[in-house]
């Protein structure tokens, strides 16, 4: 019985995280970055018990929690086998490998 409840709780948490990230994207694209940061912080708090999905980890700045919108809130460069994301709000740089 416990395993079923735990699996159900994880499913609900993932759904909420996905919904909060979609809200953050909607608000950030409209220029309301404060609401976007709020929704990202809520999603991170939910994700503390269960890891954030890999796709969501690259959607926001880990320093200032700004939702990334290319050329509006983040600069994207590809160099030497890496994707370099520079937050245009705080200047934080994140590097991710690509290829293979």
Buried (B, 14 or more C-beta within 10 A) or exposed (E): EEEEEEEEEEEEBBEBBBEBBEBBBBBBBEEEBEBBBBBBBBBBEBBEEEEBEEEBEEBBBEEBBBBBBEEBBBBEEEEEEBBBBBBBBEEBEBEEEEEE
